[in-house]
Amino acid sequence: MATRHHGMIERNSRRPARFDGPRGIAALFSQLPDAQEARAPVETSTSDPKGNEPGGKPGLGDAVHFALNLMGVVVSTQLIVWGVFFLMFLLLGDASIDGMMRQLANLSTRYVAAGLERQMQFKWLFAGADIMMCVFVILLRHRSLLPAPRVTSAGQ
């Protein structure tokens, strides 16, 4: 219901009931447990908010969480390794795009001219270098790749 008050319309003119409880610092102290309650052992729950016990069967959410984490690690590591290969070819070309393109053109003409056996050797060499670089990057980033520990409702 709208009412008029000095030319202004007030909506919902009812005010909430007045709270007569403690205010300020007294309100903070009133929330503290009594001395006897503080000495009593406190029961802590080790279950998560959904009620799953720790060490129980992982659910679909855990599998999705793991898959997304793993995919993020693999994708970010591979992008870093490809960036390292790009920088390597850039440095081989005297740190210029023109020189890098000449090096890549030289590599591609030799790759196309080589026989099937030599092409397979190149593919295995590239795959081995890629895997070694991935392992090296993962070792350098291993602390940042681990997911943050989950905090349960008990704060453990």
C-alpha positions in Angstrom: 0.0 0.0 0.0 1.4 3.4 -1.0 1.1 6.4 1.3 1.9 10.1 0.6 4.3 11.9 2.9 5.2 15.5 2.1 4.7 15.0 -1.6 6.7 11.7 -1.8 5.2 8.3 -2.1 6.5 5.7 0.4 6.0 2.1 -0.5 5.5 -0.4 2.3 5.1 2.1 5.1 5.2 -0.7 7.7 8.4 -0.7 9.7 10.0 -3.9 11.0 9.6 -4.6 14.7 12.3 -3.0 16.9 15.1 -5.3 18.1 15.9 -4.6 21.7 18.8 -7.0 22.0 22.4 -6.1 22.8 24.2 -3.6 20.5 27.8 -2.8 19.7 30.5 -4.7 21.6 27.9 -6.2 23.9 26.4 -8.0 20.9 29.8 -9.6 20.1 30.4 -10.7 23.7 26.9 -12.1 24.0 27.7 -14.5 21.1 30.8 -16.0 22.9 30.2 -19.4 24.6 30.2 -19.5 28.4 33.3 -20.8 30.2 31.8 -24.2 30.9 30.7 -24.7 27.3 34.2 -23.8 26.1 35.7 -26.6 28.2 33.3 -29.2 26.9 34.6 -31.3 24.0 33.2 -30.1 20.7 31.9 -32.6 18.2 33.3 -32.0 14.7 31.8 -33.5 11.7 34.2 -34.8 9.1 31.5 -35.2 6.4 31.1 -32.6 3.6 28.0 -30.5 3.3 26.3 -33.2 1.2 26.7 -35.7 4.0 29.3 -37.9 2.2 31.8 -39.4 4.5 35.5 -39.0 3.7 37.0 -42.0 2.1 33.6 -43.0 0.7 32.8 -43.7 -2.9 33.6 -40.7 -5.1 30.6 -39.3 -7.0 30.1 -37.9 -10.4 31.1 -34.5 -9.3 34.5 -35.7 -8.1 35.1 -37.4 -11.5 34.1 -34.3 -13.4 36.4 -32.2 -11.1 39.3 -34.6 -11.7 38.7 -34.7 -15.5 38.6 -30.9 -15.7 41.7 -30.5 -13.6 43.6 -33.1 -15.7 42.4 -31.5 -19.0 43.6 -28.0 -17.7 47.0 -29.4 -16.8 47.5 -31.2 -20.1 46.3 -28.2 -22.3 48.3 -25.6 -20.4 51.5 -27.7 -20.4 51.2 -28.4 -24.1 50.6 -24.8 -24.9 53.8 -23.9 -22.9 55.8 -26.5 -24.8 54.6 -25.3 -28.2 55.6 -21.8 -27.1 59.1 -23.1 -26.2 59.4 -24.7 -29.7 58.3 -21.4 -31.3 60.9 -19.5 -29.3 63.5 -22.1 -30.3 62.8 -21.6 -34.0 62.7 -17.9 -33.5 66.2 -18.0 -31.9 67.4 -20.3 -34.7 66.3 -17.6 -37.2 68.4 -14.9 -35.5 65.4 -13.7 -33.4 63.5 -12.4 -36.5 60.3 -13.7 -38.1 62.0 -13.7 -41.6 64.9 -15.9 -40.3 62.5 -18.2 -38.5 60.4 -18.7 -41.7 63.6 -19.5 -43.6 64.5 -22.1 -41.0 61.0 -23.6 -41.2 61.1 -23.6 -45.0 64.4 -25.4 -44.9 63.1 -28.0 -42.4 59.9 -28.6 -44.4 61.6 -29.0 -47.8 64.0 -31.6 -46.2 61.1 -33.4 -44.5 59.1 -33.6 -47.8 62.2 -34.8 -49.8 63.0 -37.5 -47.2 61.8 -41.0 -47.6 59.2 -42.6 -45.4 61.7 -44.1 -42.9 63.4 -40.8 -42.4 60.0 -39.0 -41.9 59.1 -41.6 -39.2 62.4 -40.9 -37.5 61.6 -37.2 -37.5 58.1 -37.8 -36.1 59.5 -40.0 -33.3 62.3 -37.4 -32.6 59.7 -34.6 -32.4 57.3 -36.8 -30.2 60.2 -37.6 -27.9 61.3 -34.0 -27.6 57.7 -33.0 -27.0 57.2 -35.5 -24.2 60.6 -34.6 -22.6 59.6 -30.9 -22.6 56.2 -31.7 -21.2 57.8 -33.6 -18.3 60.3 -30.8 -17.7 57.5 -28.2 -17.7 55.4 -30.3 -15.3 58.3 -30.7 -13.0 58.8 -27.0 -13.0 55.1 -26.2 -12.4 54.2 -29.2 -10.2 53.2 -27.0 -7.1 50.9 -24.8 -9.1 49.3 -27.7 -11.0 48.0 -29.4 -7.8 44.4 -28.5 -7.0 43.7 -26.6 -3.8 42.8 -28.9 -0.9 39.1 -29.1 -0.2 37.9 -27.5 3.0 35.2 -29.5 4.8 32.5 -28.1 6.9 34.6 -28.7 10.0 37.4 -26.6 8.6 39.9 -29.5 8.3 
